[in-house]
C-alpha cells in the first residue's frame, strides 16, 4: 500500500509517496512528471525489503517551487527531504531529469548516497549544452483560449509512448498541467548543468540503465558510462520514455543492484 506525506523544509513543503520498510531508496522523476511516474514501481521495490520513497521534485507535483529551476536547487530539495525524514544515507535512483539530479546529489553529498542508479540519463557536457542552447523543448506549447495547446502537448509526446496506452499520456498531461506554466523549467535546468565537473566526485557504486526504445536517452548510455569508470551497465530491451511502461523490469534491476548483484562492467554492445 502506498502512503503519502509532506515534510516541512527551509525550502518549503515537499510531497512524497512511499511503500515498504527497510533500507531507503529515493526515487527521482523526470520532467515534468511527479511521484506518479513511480506508481507501479513503489510497491514492487517496497516488497523487496526497501523503503521506496518517490518525491515530487521542487516545482513539480505537489511540492513547493524552487528558488530557481536548476539541478542544484532540485538536489537541495532532495537533501532537505532526506534531512526531514531522518535519512542519513539512501540509495538513489533517477530517471531522465531525475538521473541528472541523482548525479548532483551523489557528487555533493557522497557520504549520503550508498548506491546510484542512472536510468535513461543524458550526459550533459559542453557539447550537449551547445546542442540544447536555444532549442525548443519537447513540451513547449503556447496557451490558447480554445484549449488546443492541450492537444498539442499530448501529440508532442505521443510518439514516444507505447501505442494502445493512452492512460500513460493522461498521467503525463496531468503532471504537466500541475507544473504549468513553466513546463520547460526542468529542461532548461538539465541543459545548463555542468555534469562533467561533477561525475568525478561520485564515490558510490553506479548502475547506468538504458531503455532501448528511448530515442532521447538511449544514445547517451555509452557516453555517460564511459565518464564513470567502474560503472555497471544494463539495458531494458523493450523500455521506452515512460517509466511506467517498464516498471516491473526497472524494479527488478534496481532491487538486484541494491542487493549487490553484479552487472556488466563493459557496455553490452562492445
DRENPA-3360 file (N, C-alpha, C; in nm, 2 decimals, always signed):
BEGIN
1 = XXXXXXXX = +0.08/-0.12/+0.00/+0.00/+0.00/+0.00/+0.09/+0.12/+0.00 ~ +0.06/+0.22/-0.09/+0.13/+0.34/-0.10/+0.08/+0.44/+0.00 ~ +0.17/+0.50/+0.08/+0.14/+0.61/+0.17/+0.19/+0.74/+0.12 ~ +0.13/+0.85/+0.17/+0.17/+0.98/+0.12/+0.20/+1.07/+0.24 ~ +0.28/+1.17/+0.21/+0.31/+1.27/+0.32/+0.37/+1.40/+0.27 ~ +0.38/+1.49/+0.36/+0.46/+1.62/+0.33/+0.56/+1.63/+0.44 ~ +0.67/+1.69/+0.41/+0.77/+1.74/+0.51/+0.79/+1.89/+0.49 ~ +0.81/+1.95/+0.61/+0.84/+2.10/+0.61/+0.99/+2.11/+0.60;
9 = XXXXXXXX = +1.04/+2.19/+0.51/+1.18/+2.21/+0.50/+1.21/+2.36/+0.48 ~ +1.33/+2.41/+0.50/+1.36/+2.55/+0.47/+1.33/+2.60/+0.33 ~ +1.31/+2.50/+0.24/+1.27/+2.53/+0.10/+1.12/+2.53/+0.08 ~ +1.05/+2.50/+0.18/+0.90/+2.48/+0.16/+0.86/+2.34/+0.18 ~ +0.73/+2.31/+0.16/+0.68/+2.18/+0.18/+0.72/+2.09/+0.06 ~ +0.76/+1.97/+0.09/+0.79/+1.87/-0.02/+0.70/+1.75/+0.00 ~ +0.64/+1.71/-0.11/+0.54/+1.60/-0.11/+0.62/+1.47/-0.15 ~ +0.58/+1.36/-0.09/+0.64/+1.23/-0.13/+0.54/+1.12/-0.12;
17 = XXXXXXXX = +0.57/+1.01/-0.18/+0.49/+0.88/-0.17/+0.59/+0.77/-0.13 ~ +0.55/+0.68/-0.05/+0.64/+0.57/-0.01/+0.57/+0.44/+0.01 ~ +0.65/+0.33/+0.00/+0.59/+0.20/+0.02/+0.71/+0.11/+0.07 ~ +0.67/+0.02/+0.17/+0.77/-0.07/+0.22/+0.85/-0.02/+0.34 ~ +0.93/-0.11/+0.40/+1.02/-0.08/+0.51/+1.15/-0.14/+0.48 ~ +1.25/-0.08/+0.54/+1.39/-0.13/+0.53/+1.48/-0.03/+0.48 ~ +1.59/-0.07/+0.41/+1.69/+0.03/+0.36/+1.62/+0.13/+0.26 ~ +1.64/+0.26/+0.28/+1.57/+0.35/+0.19/+1.63/+0.36/+0.05;
25 = XXXXXXXX = +1.54/+0.38/-0.04/+1.58/+0.41/-0.18/+1.50/+0.53/-0.23 ~ +1.56/+0.64/-0.26/+1.50/+0.76/-0.31/+1.48/+0.76/-0.46 ~ +1.36/+0.78/-0.51/+1.33/+0.78/-0.65/+1.30/+0.92/-0.70 ~ +1.37/+0.96/-0.81/+1.36/+1.09/-0.86/+1.31/+1.09/-1.00 ~ +1.21/+1.16/-1.03/+1.13/+1.15/-1.16/+1.19/+1.25/-1.26 ~ +1.14/+1.22/-1.39/+1.18/+1.31/-1.50/+1.09/+1.43/-1.50 ~ +1.12/+1.52/-1.60/+1.05/+1.65/-1.62/+0.94/+1.62/-1.72 ~ +0.81/+1.67/-1.70/+0.76/+1.75/-1.59/+0.67/+1.66/-1.50;
33 = XXXXXXXX = +0.72/+1.54/-1.47/+0.64/+1.44/-1.40/+0.63/+1.47/-1.25 ~ +0.59/+1.37/-1.18/+0.58/+1.38/-1.03/+0.61/+1.24/-0.98 ~ +0.58/+1.22/-0.85/+0.60/+1.08/-0.79/+0.52/+0.98/-0.87 ~ +0.42/+1.02/-0.94/+0.33/+0.92/-1.01/+0.40/+0.84/-1.11 ~ +0.52/+0.89/-1.16/+0.60/+0.81/-1.25/+0.64/+0.68/-1.19 ~ +0.64/+0.67/-1.06/+0.69/+0.55/-0.99/+0.57/+0.48/-0.92 ~ +0.45/+0.51/-0.96/+0.33/+0.45/-0.90/+0.34/+0.30/-0.90 ~ +0.38/+0.24/-1.01/+0.39/+0.09/-1.02/+0.52/+0.04/-0.96;
41 = XXXXXXXX = +0.62/+0.12/-0.96/+0.75/+0.08/-0.91/+0.75/+0.07/-0.75 ~ +0.68/+0.16/-0.69/+0.69/+0.17/-0.54/+0.65/+0.04/-0.47 ~ +0.54/-0.02/-0.50/+0.50/-0.15/-0.43/+0.60/-0.26/-0.47 ~ +0.65/-0.26/-0.59/+0.74/-0.37/-0.63/+0.88/-0.36/-0.55 ~ +0.93/-0.24/-0.54/+1.05/-0.22/-0.46/+1.03/-0.23/-0.32 ~ +0.91/-0.18/-0.27/+0.87/-0.19/-0.13/+0.86/-0.33/-0.08 ~ +0.83/-0.42/-0.18/+0.82/-0.56/-0.14/+0.95/-0.64/-0.14 ~ +1.06/-0.57/-0.16/+1.19/-0.63/-0.16/+1.28/-0.60/-0.04;
49 = XXXXXXXX = +1.21/-0.55/+0.07/+1.29/-0.52/+0.19/+1.35/-0.38/+0.18 ~ +1.28/-0.29/+0.10/+1.33/-0.15/+0.10/+1.22/-0.05/+0.13 ~ +1.25/+0.06/+0.18/+1.16/+0.17/+0.20/+1.17/+0.26/+0.07 ~ +1.08/+0.24/-0.02/+1.09/+0.31/-0.15/+1.02/+0.44/-0.14 ~ +1.09/+0.55/-0.16/+1.03/+0.68/-0.15/+1.04/+0.76/-0.28 ~ +0.93/+0.80/-0.33/+0.93/+0.88/-0.46/+0.88/+1.02/-0.42 ~ +0.97/+1.12/-0.44/+0.94/+1.25/-0.40/+0.90/+1.33/-0.52 ~ +0.82/+1.44/-0.50/+0.80/+1.54/-0.60/+0.91/+1.64/-0.60;
57 = XXXXXXXX = +0.99/+1.65/-0.71/+1.09/+1.75/-0.72/+1.03/+1.89/-0.69 ~ +1.11/+1.97/-0.63/+1.07/+2.11/-0.62/+1.02/+2.17/-0.75 ~ +0.90/+2.23/-0.75/+0.84/+2.29/-0.87/+0.75/+2.19/-0.94 ~ +0.74/+2.07/-0.90/+0.66/+1.97/-0.97/+0.57/+1.90/-0.87 ~ +0.46/+1.83/-0.93/+0.37/+1.76/-0.84/+0.31/+1.86/-0.74 ~ +0.32/+1.82/-0.62/+0.26/+1.90/-0.51/+0.37/+1.96/-0.42 ~ +0.49/+1.96/-0.46/+0.60/+2.03/-0.39/+0.61/+2.18/-0.41 ~ +0.67/+2.24/-0.32/+0.69/+2.39/-0.33/+0.78/+2.42/-0.45;
65 = XXXXXXXX = +0.76/+2.54/-0.50/+0.85/+2.58/-0.62/+0.99/+2.60/-0.57 ~ +1.09/+2.58/-0.65/+1.23/+2.61/-0.62/+1.26/+2.76/-0.63 ~ +1.37/+2.81/-0.56/+1.40/+2.95/-0.58/+1.44/+2.98/-0.73 ~ +1.49/+2.88/-0.80/+1.51/+2.88/-0.94/+1.52/+2.74/-1.00 ~ +1.49/+2.73/-1.12/+1.50/+2.59/-1.18/+1.64/+2.56/-1.22 ~ +1.71/+2.49/-1.13/+1.85/+2.44/-1.16/+1.86/+2.30/-1.10 ~ +1.95/+2.23/-1.15/+1.97/+2.09/-1.10/+2.02/+2.10/-0.95 ~ +2.10/+2.21/-0.92/+2.15/+2.23/-0.79/+2.03/+2.25/-0.69;
73 = XXXXXXXX = +1.94/+2.33/-0.73/+1.82/+2.36/-0.65/+1.74/+2.23/-0.62 ~ +1.72/+2.15/-0.73/+1.65/+2.03/-0.71/+1.72/+1.94/-0.62 ~ +1.85/+1.93/-0.63/+1.93/+1.85/-0.53/+1.92/+1.90/-0.39 ~ +1.91/+2.03/-0.37/+1.89/+2.09/-0.24/+1.76/+2.03/-0.18 ~ +1.65/+2.02/-0.27/+1.53/+1.97/-0.22/+1.53/+1.83/-0.18 ~ +1.61/+1.75/-0.26/+1.62/+1.60/-0.22/+1.69/+1.59/-0.09 ~ +1.80/+1.67/-0.07/+1.87/+1.66/+0.06/+1.78/+1.71/+0.17 ~ +1.70/+1.81/+0.15/+1.61/+1.86/+0.25/+1.51/+1.75/+0.29;
81 = XXXXXXXX = +1.46/+1.68/+0.19/+1.37/+1.57/+0.22/+1.43/+1.46/+0.30 ~ +1.55/+1.42/+0.27/+1.63/+1.32/+0.34/+1.65/+1.37/+0.49 ~ +1.68/+1.50/+0.50/+1.70/+1.55/+0.64/+1.57/+1.54/+0.72 ~ +1.46/+1.58/+0.65/+1.33/+1.59/+0.72/+1.28/+1.45/+0.76 ~ +1.32/+1.35/+0.68/+1.28/+1.21/+0.71/+1.38/+1.14/+0.80 ~ +1.49/+1.20/+0.83/+1.59/+1.14/+0.92/+1.67/+1.04/+0.85 ~ +1.69/+1.05/+0.72/+1.77/+0.96/+0.64/+1.91/+1.00/+0.63 ~ +2.00/+0.94/+0.70/+2.14/+0.97/+0.70/+2.20/+0.93/+0.56;
89 = XXXXXXXX = +2.16/+0.81/+0.51/+2.20/+0.77/+0.38/+2.08/+0.70/+0.31 ~ +2.09/+0.69/+0.18/+1.99/+0.63/+0.10/+2.05/+0.59/-0.03 ~ +2.00/+0.48/-0.09/+2.03/+0.46/-0.24/+1.94/+0.56/-0.31 ~ +1.99/+0.59/-0.43/+1.91/+0.69/-0.52/+1.90/+0.64/-0.66 ~ +1.78/+0.65/-0.71/+1.75/+0.61/-0.85/+1.68/+0.72/-0.92 ~ +1.73/+0.76/-1.03/+1.66/+0.87/-1.11/+1.65/+0.84/-1.25 ~ +1.54/+0.89/-1.31/+1.50/+0.86/-1.45/+1.50/+0.99/-1.52 ~ +1.58/+1.00/-1.64/+1.59/+1.12/-1.72/+1.64/+1.24/-1.63;
97 = XXXXXXXX = +1.56/+1.34/-1.61/+1.60/+1.45/-1.52/+1.63/+1.40/-1.38 ~ +1.56/+1.31/-1.33/+1.59/+1.25/-1.20/+1.73/+1.19/-1.19 ~ +1.78/+1.14/-1.30/+1.92/+1.08/-1.30/+2.02/+1.20/-1.29 ~ +1.99/+1.31/-1.36/+2.08/+1.42/-1.35/+2.08/+1.48/-1.21 ~ +1.97/+1.49/-1.15/+1.96/+1.53/-1.01/+2.04/+1.43/-0.92 ~ +2.03/+1.30/-0.95/+2.10/+1.20/-0.87/+2.25/+1.22/-0.88 ~ +2.30/+1.26/-1.00/+2.44/+1.28/-1.02/+2.48/+1.39/-0.92 ~ +2.41/+1.50/-0.92/+2.44/+1.62/-0.84/+2.44/+1.58/-0.69;
105 = XXXXXXXX = +2.34/+1.50/-0.65/+2.32/+1.46/-0.51/+2.44/+1.38/-0.47 ~ +2.48/+1.28/-0.55/+2.59/+1.19/-0.52/+2.72/+1.26/-0.52 ~ +2.74/+1.37/-0.60/+2.86/+1.44/-0.61/+2.87/+1.54/-0.49 ~ +2.75/+1.60/-0.45/+2.75/+1.70/-0.34/+2.76/+1.63/-0.21 ~ +2.70/+1.52/-0.19/+2.69/+1.45/-0.06/+2.73/+1.31/-0.07 ~ +2.85/+1.28/-0.11/+2.89/+1.14/-0.14/+2.87/+1.04/-0.02 ~ +2.88/+1.10/+0.10/+2.86/+1.01/+0.22/+2.72/+0.97/+0.24 ~ +2.62/+1.03/+0.17/+2.48/+1.01/+0.20/+2.41/+0.93/+0.09;
113 = XXXXXXXX = +2.48/+0.90/-0.02/+2.43/+0.82/-0.13/+2.51/+0.69/-0.13 ~ +2.44/+0.58/-0.10/+2.51/+0.45/-0.09/+2.52/+0.38/-0.22 ~ +2.42/+0.40/-0.31/+2.43/+0.34/-0.45/+2.35/+0.43/-0.54 ~ +2.38/+0.44/-0.67/+2.32/+0.53/-0.76/+2.28/+0.46/-0.89 ~ +2.15/+0.47/-0.92/+2.10/+0.42/-1.05/+2.06/+0.53/-1.14 ~ +2.13/+0.54/-1.25/+2.10/+0.64/-1.35/+2.03/+0.58/-1.47 ~ +1.90/+0.60/-1.47/+1.81/+0.55/-1.57/+1.78/+0.65/-1.69 ~ +1.81/+0.61/-1.81/+1.79/+0.70/-1.93/+1.84/+0.84/-1.90;
121 = XXXXXXXX = +1.96/+0.85/-1.85/+2.02/+0.98/-1.80/+2.11/+1.03/-1.91 ~ +2.09/+1.15/-1.95/+2.18/+1.21/-2.05/+2.31/+1.26/-1.99 ~ +2.41/+1.26/-2.08/+2.54/+1.32/-2.04/+2.54/+1.46/-2.08 ~ +2.55/+1.55/-1.99/+2.54/+1.70/-2.01/+2.68/+1.76/-2.00 ~ +2.75/+1.77/-2.11/+2.88/+1.83/-2.11/+2.87/+1.95/-2.20 ~ +2.99/+2.01/-2.24/+2.99/+2.13/-2.32/+2.92/+2.12/-2.45 ~ +2.94/+2.00/-2.52/+2.88/+1.98/-2.65/+2.73/+1.96/-2.63 ~ +2.68/+1.89/-2.53/+2.54/+1.88/-2.50/+2.47/+2.01/-2.47;
129 = XXXXXXXX = +2.54/+2.10/-2.40/+2.49/+2.23/-2.37/+2.48/+2.31/-2.50 ~ +2.58/+2.30/-2.58/+2.57/+2.37/-2.71/+2.45/+2.33/-2.80 ~ +2.43/+2.20/-2.80/+2.32/+2.14/-2.88/+2.18/+2.19/-2.83 ~ +2.17/+2.20/-2.70/+2.05/+2.23/-2.64/+2.02/+2.38/-2.63 ~ +2.12/+2.46/-2.65/+2.11/+2.61/-2.63/+2.01/+2.66/-2.74 ~ +1.91/+2.73/-2.69/+1.81/+2.80/-2.78/+1.71/+2.70/-2.85 ~ +1.73/+2.57/-2.82/+1.63/+2.48/-2.88/+1.51/+2.46/-2.80 ~ +1.39/+2.46/-2.87/+1.27/+2.45/-2.80/+1.26/+2.31/-2.74;
137 = XXXXXXXX = +1.20/+2.30/-2.62/+1.19/+2.17/-2.56/+1.07/+2.09/-2.61 ~ +1.07/+1.96/-2.58/+0.97/+1.87/-2.63/+0.83/+1.91/-2.58 ~ +0.82/+1.98/-2.47/+0.69/+2.01/-2.41/+0.66/+2.16/-2.43 ~ +0.72/+2.23/-2.53/+0.69/+2.37/-2.55/+0.56/+2.39/-2.62 ~ +0.46/+2.45/-2.56/+0.34/+2.48/-2.62/+0.30/+2.62/-2.57 ~ +0.21/+2.69/-2.65/+0.16/+2.82/-2.61/+0.02/+2.81/-2.57 ~ -0.02/+2.86/-2.46/-0.16/+2.85/-2.41/-0.25/+2.93/-2.51 ~ -0.36/+2.86/-2.54/-0.46/+2.92/-2.63/-0.60/+2.91/-2.56;
145 = XXXXXXXX = -0.68/+3.01/-2.60/-0.82/+3.02/-2.53/-0.90/+2.90/-2.56 ~ -0.89/+2.83/-2.68/-0.97/+2.72/-2.72/-0.92/+2.59/-2.66 ~ -0.81/+2.59/-2.59/-0.75/+2.47/-2.53/-0.68/+2.38/-2.62 ~ -0.65/+2.42/-2.74/-0.59/+2.34/-2.84/-0.44/+2.31/-2.80 ~ -0.39/+2.39/-2.71/-0.25/+2.36/-2.67/-0.24/+2.23/-2.59 ~ -0.35/+2.19/-2.53/-0.36/+2.06/-2.46/-0.34/+1.95/-2.56 ~ -0.41/+1.96/-2.67/-0.39/+1.85/-2.77/-0.25/+1.85/-2.82 ~ -0.19/+1.97/-2.84/-0.05/+1.98/-2.89/+0.04/+1.92/-2.79;
153 = XXXXXXXX = +0.02/+1.94/-2.66/+0.10/+1.88/-2.56/+0.10/+1.73/-2.56 ~ -0.03/+1.68/-2.58/-0.05/+1.53/-2.59/+0.03/+1.48/-2.72 ~ +0.00/+1.54/-2.83/+0.06/+1.49/-2.96/+0.21/+1.50/-2.96 ~ +0.27/+1.60/-2.89/+0.41/+1.62/-2.88/+0.48/+1.50/-2.81 ~ +0.41/+1.43/-2.73/+0.47/+1.32/-2.65/+0.43/+1.19/-2.70 ~ +0.32/+1.18/-2.78/+0.26/+1.06/-2.82/+0.35/+0.96/-2.89 ~ +0.44/+1.01/-2.97/+0.53/+0.93/-3.05/+0.63/+0.86/-2.97 ~ +0.65/+0.90/-2.84/+0.75/+0.84/-2.75/+0.69/+0.75/-2.65;
161 = XXXXXXXX = +0.55/+0.73/-2.66/+0.48/+0.64/-2.57/+0.43/+0.52/-2.65 ~ +0.41/+0.41/-2.57/+0.37/+0.29/-2.64/+0.22/+0.30/-2.70 ~ +0.20/+0.24/-2.81/+0.07/+0.25/-2.87/-0.03/+0.17/-2.78 ~ -0.15/+0.21/-2.78/-0.26/+0.15/-2.70/-0.25/+0.18/-2.56 ~ -0.17/+0.28/-2.51/-0.17/+0.31/-2.37/-0.19/+0.46/-2.35 ~ -0.31/+0.51/-2.39/-0.34/+0.65/-2.37/-0.35/+0.68/-2.22 ~ -0.37/+0.59/-2.14/-0.37/+0.61/-1.99/-0.24/+0.67/-1.94 ~ -0.13/+0.63/-2.01/+0.00/+0.68/-1.97/+0.02/+0.83/-2.01;
169 = XXXXXXXX = -0.04/+0.86/-2.13/-0.03/+1.00/-2.17/-0.12/+1.09/-2.08 ~ -0.23/+1.03/-2.04/-0.32/+1.11/-1.95/-0.24/+1.15/-1.82 ~ -0.17/+1.05/-1.77/-0.09/+1.08/-1.65/+0.02/+1.18/-1.67 ~ +0.08/+1.17/-1.79/+0.18/+1.28/-1.83/+0.12/+1.42/-1.83 ~ +0.00/+1.43/-1.90/-0.06/+1.56/-1.92/-0.10/+1.61/-1.78 ~ -0.15/+1.53/-1.70/-0.20/+1.57/-1.56/-0.08/+1.63/-1.49 ~ +0.04/+1.57/-1.49/+0.16/+1.62/-1.42/+0.21/+1.74/-1.49 ~ +0.20/+1.75/-1.62/+0.25/+1.87/-1.69/+0.16/+1.99/-1.65;
177 = XXXXXXXX = +0.03/+1.97/-1.64/-0.05/+2.08/-1.60/-0.03/+2.13/-1.46 ~ +0.01/+2.04/-1.37/+0.05/+2.07/-1.24/+0.17/+2.16/-1.23 ~ +0.26/+2.15/-1.33/+0.38/+2.23/-1.34/+0.36/+2.36/-1.42 ~ +0.24/+2.37/-1.48/+0.21/+2.49/-1.57/+0.22/+2.62/-1.49 ~ +0.28/+2.72/-1.55/+0.30/+2.74/-1.70/+0.45/+2.71/-1.74 ~ +0.54/+2.68/-1.64/+0.68/+2.67/-1.67/+0.72/+2.52/-1.69 ~ +0.66/+2.46/-1.80/+0.69/+2.32/-1.83/+0.84/+2.31/-1.86 ~ +0.90/+2.41/-1.92/+1.04/+2.40/-1.97/+1.14/+2.42/-1.86;
185 = XXXXXXXX = +1.10/+2.45/-1.74/+1.19/+2.48/-1.63/+1.29/+2.37/-1.61 ~ +1.24/+2.25/-1.60/+1.33/+2.13/-1.58/+1.42/+2.10/-1.69 ~ +1.37/+2.12/-1.82/+1.45/+2.10/-1.94/+1.56/+2.20/-1.94 ~ +1.53/+2.33/-1.90/+1.64/+2.43/-1.90/+1.74/+2.40/-1.80 ~ +1.70/+2.35/-1.68/+1.79/+2.31/-1.58/+1.89/+2.21/-1.62 ~ +1.84/+2.10/-1.69/+1.92/+2.00/-1.74/+2.02/+2.06/-1.84 ~ +1.97/+2.14/-1.94/+2.05/+2.19/-2.04/+2.16/+2.29/-2.00 ~ +2.15/+2.34/-1.87/+2.25/+2.43/-1.82/+2.35/+2.36/-1.72;
193 = XXXXXXXX = +2.33/+2.24/-1.69/+2.41/+2.17/-1.59/+2.54/+2.14/-1.64 ~ +2.64/+2.15/-1.55/+2.78/+2.12/-1.59/+2.82/+1.98/-1.53 ~ +2.76/+1.88/-1.58/+2.78/+1.74/-1.53/+2.92/+1.70/-1.53 ~ +3.00/+1.74/-1.63/+3.13/+1.70/-1.65/+3.22/+1.73/-1.53 ~ +3.18/+1.84/-1.45/+3.25/+1.88/-1.34/+3.22/+1.80/-1.21 ~ +3.11/+1.72/-1.22/+3.06/+1.65/-1.10/+3.08/+1.50/-1.10 ~ +3.09/+1.44/-1.22/+3.10/+1.30/-1.23/+3.21/+1.24/-1.15 ~ +3.33/+1.31/-1.15/+3.44/+1.26/-1.08/+3.43/+1.26/-0.93;
201 = XXXXXXXX = +3.33/+1.33/-0.88/+3.31/+1.34/-0.73/+3.23/+1.23/-0.68 ~ +3.17/+1.14/-0.76/+3.08/+1.04/-0.72/+3.17/+0.92/-0.66 ~ +3.14/+0.87/-0.55/+3.22/+0.77/-0.48/+3.14/+0.64/-0.47 ~ +3.01/+0.63/-0.49/+2.94/+0.51/-0.46/+2.93/+0.43/-0.59 ~ +2.89/+0.30/-0.58/+2.87/+0.22/-0.70/+2.75/+0.28/-0.78 ~ +2.77/+0.27/-0.91/+2.68/+0.33/-1.01/+2.63/+0.23/-1.11 ~ +2.50/+0.22/-1.14/+2.45/+0.14/-1.24/+2.38/+0.23/-1.34 ~ +2.42/+0.22/-1.47/+2.36/+0.30/-1.58/+2.26/+0.21/-1.65;
209 = XXXXXXXX = +2.13/+0.25/-1.66/+2.03/+0.17/-1.72/+1.98/+0.24/-1.84 ~ +1.98/+0.16/-1.95/+1.93/+0.22/-2.08/+1.80/+0.15/-2.12 ~ +1.71/+0.23/-2.17/+1.58/+0.18/-2.23/+1.60/+0.18/-2.38 ~ +1.60/+0.06/-2.44/+1.64/+0.05/-2.58/+1.54/+0.13/-2.67 ~ +1.42/+0.15/-2.63/+1.32/+0.22/-2.72/+1.31/+0.36/-2.69 ~ +1.40/+0.42/-2.61/+1.40/+0.56/-2.57/+1.49/+0.64/-2.67 ~ +1.43/+0.71/-2.76/+1.52/+0.78/-2.86/+1.59/+0.90/-2.81 ~ +1.55/+0.96/-2.69/+1.61/+1.07/-2.63/+1.74/+1.02/-2.56;
217 = XXXXXXXX = +1.73/+0.92/-2.48/+1.84/+0.89/-2.38/+1.92/+0.77/-2.42 ~ +1.87/+0.67/-2.49/+1.95/+0.55/-2.51/+2.08/+0.58/-2.58 ~ +2.09/+0.67/-2.68/+2.22/+0.70/-2.73/+2.32/+0.76/-2.63 ~ +2.27/+0.81/-2.52/+2.36/+0.87/-2.41/+2.42/+0.76/-2.32 ~ +2.37/+0.64/-2.33/+2.41/+0.54/-2.23/+2.56/+0.52/-2.24 ~ +2.61/+0.50/-2.36/+2.75/+0.47/-2.38/+2.84/+0.59/-2.33 ~ +2.81/+0.71/-2.38/+2.90/+0.83/-2.34/+2.90/+0.85/-2.19 ~ +2.78/+0.83/-2.12/+2.77/+0.85/-1.98/+2.85/+0.75/-1.90;
225 = XXXXXXXX = +2.83/+0.62/-1.93/+2.90/+0.52/-1.87/+3.05/+0.53/-1.89 ~ +3.09/+0.58/-2.00/+3.23/+0.60/-2.03/+3.30/+0.71/-1.94 ~ +3.22/+0.80/-1.88/+3.27/+0.90/-1.79/+3.27/+0.86/-1.65 ~ +3.22/+0.74/-1.62/+3.21/+0.68/-1.49/+3.29/+0.55/-1.48 ~ +3.42/+0.56/-1.46/+3.50/+0.44/-1.45/+3.45/+0.34/-1.34 ~ +3.43/+0.22/-1.38/+3.38/+0.12/-1.29/+3.23/+0.11/-1.28 ~ +3.15/+0.20/-1.35/+3.01/+0.19/-1.35/+2.96/+0.06/-1.42 ~ +2.85/+0.00/-1.37/+2.79/-0.11/-1.44/+2.68/-0.06/-1.53;
233 = XXXXXXXX = +2.65/-0.15/-1.63/+2.55/-0.11/-1.73/+2.46/-0.23/-1.76 ~ +2.33/-0.19/-1.78/+2.23/-0.29/-1.82/+2.13/-0.22/-1.91 ~ +2.06/-0.30/-2.00/+1.97/-0.25/-2.09/+1.83/-0.31/-2.07 ~ +1.72/-0.24/-2.07/+1.59/-0.29/-2.07/+1.55/-0.29/-2.22 ~ +1.54/-0.40/-2.28/+1.53/-0.41/-2.42/+1.40/-0.35/-2.48 ~ +1.29/-0.36/-2.41/+1.16/-0.30/-2.46/+1.12/-0.17/-2.38 ~ +1.22/-0.11/-2.31/+1.19/+0.01/-2.24/+1.17/+0.13/-2.33 ~ +1.09/+0.22/-2.29/+1.06/+0.35/-2.36/+1.08/+0.47/-2.27;
241 = XXXXXXXX = +1.03/+0.58/-2.32/+1.04/+0.70/-2.23/+0.96/+0.69/-2.10 ~ +0.84/+0.64/-2.11/+0.76/+0.64/-1.98/+0.81/+0.52/-1.89 ~ +0.85/+0.55/-1.77/+0.90/+0.45/-1.68/+0.79/+0.35/-1.64 ~ +0.66/+0.40/-1.64/+0.55/+0.31/-1.60/+0.54/+0.19/-1.70 ~ +0.58/+0.21/-1.82/+0.57/+0.10/-1.92/+0.67/-0.01/-1.89 ~ +0.78/+0.02/-1.82/+0.89/-0.07/-1.79/+0.90/-0.09/-1.64 ~ +0.80/-0.07/-1.57/+0.81/-0.06/-1.42/+0.86/-0.19/-1.36 ~ +0.81/-0.31/-1.41/+0.85/-0.43/-1.35/+1.00/-0.46/-1.38;
249 = XXXXXXXX = +1.04/-0.44/-1.50/+1.18/-0.46/-1.54/+1.27/-0.37/-1.46 ~ +1.23/-0.24/-1.45/+1.31/-0.14/-1.38/+1.32/-0.18/-1.23 ~ +1.21/-0.22/-1.17/+1.21/-0.25/-1.03/+1.30/-0.38/-1.00 ~ +1.30/-0.47/-1.09/+1.39/-0.59/-1.08/+1.53/-0.55/-1.09 ~ +1.57/-0.47/-1.18/+1.70/-0.42/-1.20/+1.75/-0.35/-1.08 ~ +1.67/-0.25/-1.03/+1.71/-0.17/-0.91/+1.73/-0.26/-0.79 ~ +1.63/-0.35/-0.76/+1.64/-0.44/-0.65/+1.76/-0.53/-0.65 ~ +1.79/-0.58/-0.77/+1.91/-0.66/-0.79/+2.04/-0.58/-0.76;
257 = XXXXXXXX = +2.05/-0.46/-0.81/+2.17/-0.38/-0.79/+2.18/-0.35/-0.64 ~ +2.07/-0.31/-0.58/+2.08/-0.28/-0.43/+2.11/-0.40/-0.35 ~ +2.08/-0.52/-0.40/+2.12/-0.64/-0.33/+2.26/-0.68/-0.35 ~ +2.33/-0.61/-0.44/+2.47/-0.64/-0.46/+2.50/-0.73/-0.58 ~ +2.39/-0.76/-0.66/+2.41/-0.84/-0.78/+2.50/-0.77/-0.88 ~ +2.59/-0.85/-0.94/+2.68/-0.80/-1.04/+2.62/-0.78/-1.18 ~ +2.65/-0.66/-1.23/+2.61/-0.63/-1.37/+2.73/-0.61/-1.46 ~ +2.72/-0.61/-1.59/+2.83/-0.60/-1.68/+2.90/-0.47/-1.65;
265 = XXXXXX = +3.04/-0.48/-1.64/+3.12/-0.35/-1.62/+3.14/-0.29/-1.76 ~ +3.14/-0.37/-1.87/+3.15/-0.32/-2.00/+3.02/-0.30/-2.07 ~ +3.01/-0.21/-2.17/+2.89/-0.19/-2.24/+2.85/-0.31/-2.32 ~ +2.72/-0.35/-2.32/+2.67/-0.47/-2.38/+2.70/-0.49/-2.53 ~ +2.72/-0.38/-2.60/+2.74/-0.39/-2.74/+2.89/-0.38/-2.78 ~ +2.98/-0.38/-2.68/+3.12/-0.37/-2.71/+3.17/-0.51/-2.74;
% end
